[in-house]
Amino acid sequence: MSISVRIPTPLRSVTKGVSEVQAAGVTVGEVIADLEKQFPGMGDRLRDESGAIRRFVNIYVGDEDIRFLKGLETPVTEGSQVSIIPAVAGG
């Protein structure tokens, strides 16, 4: 199953400058695992030592933040759009 994943500018060095890639999986966790397989180092940038999504990384399926869904177990279907968005802080 092919899922479209939008890559933010700070992570494009891992994807050789590509802003959108295809990944496989039926959950967000599986999509991240596939991204790691395709682009070594991507998983470390998205997940912490315990395997949870890092605090400063937001992941959306469509317009929904996975933190308010099922987290890494959030299902994705053929044609889903997953967006990785770094948190913005400042003042």
VOGU-3710 file (C-alpha; in Angstrom, 3 decimals, decimal comma):
1> msisvriptp> 0,000/0,000/0,000  1,467/3,349/-1,033  1,199/6,305/1,316  2,364/9,798/0,377  4,556/11,400/3,060  5,364/15,113/3,091  8,875/15,790/4,348  9,650/19,131/6,052  12,687/21,139/4,966  14,820/20,237/8,031
11> lrsvtkgvse> 14,504/16,497/7,214  15,056/16,731/3,478  18,776/16,134/3,904  17,813/12,555/4,783  15,651/12,214/1,645  18,255/13,815/-0,647  16,198/16,989/-0,972  12,909/15,317/-1,879  9,848/16,998/-0,342  7,397/14,114/-0,783
21> vqaagvtvge> 8,103/10,391/-0,716  6,083/7,181/-0,879  6,040/4,696/1,982  4,232/1,461/2,776  2,268/0,454/5,849  -1,176/0,161/7,367  -0,364/2,257/10,458  1,695/5,394/11,001  4,241/3,287/12,912  4,675/0,989/9,900
31> viadlekqfp> 5,029/3,982/7,592  7,800/5,366/9,825  9,514/1,959/9,837  9,389/1,920/6,030  10,783/5,460/5,885  13,672/4,311/8,082  14,312/1,394/5,711  14,347/3,687/2,684  16,119/6,603/4,354  18,381/5,426/7,199
41> gmgdrlrdes> 18,365/7,894/10,080  14,813/9,114/9,493  13,435/6,992/12,336  15,908/8,462/14,842  14,812/11,954/13,911  11,134/11,113/14,423  11,215/8,772/17,432  12,879/9,006/20,830  14,761/6,257/22,675  11,499/4,695/23,902
51> gairrfvniy> 10,067/4,576/20,363  7,551/7,390/20,927  7,221/10,315/18,546  9,574/13,088/19,647  7,935/16,028/21,439  8,914/18,512/18,756  7,574/16,421/15,855  3,931/16,523/14,814  2,547/13,932/12,439  -0,774/14,303/10,667
61> vgdedirflk> -2,843/11,877/8,634  -4,852/14,170/6,418  -5,779/17,053/8,702  -5,750/15,017/11,927  -2,903/15,073/14,463  -2,093/11,451/15,355  -1,685/12,452/19,021  -5,463/12,873/19,112  -6,090/9,644/17,220  -4,285/6,378/17,976
71> gletpvtegs> -0,708/7,656/17,886  1,615/5,301/16,045  -1,278/2,838/15,685  -3,300/5,348/13,656  -4,434/3,529/10,519  -3,556/4,748/7,041  -5,129/3,654/3,791  -4,094/3,696/0,148  -3,841/7,309/-0,936  -3,517/8,708/2,593
81> qvsiipavag> -1,409/11,841/2,997  0,942/11,803/6,001  2,592/15,090/6,911  5,584/15,442/9,216  5,641/18,910/10,730  8,325/20,117/13,131  6,982/22,059/16,100  7,692/25,769/16,018  8,689/27,542/19,211  9,778/31,008/19,981
91> g> 8,647/34,203/21,462
//
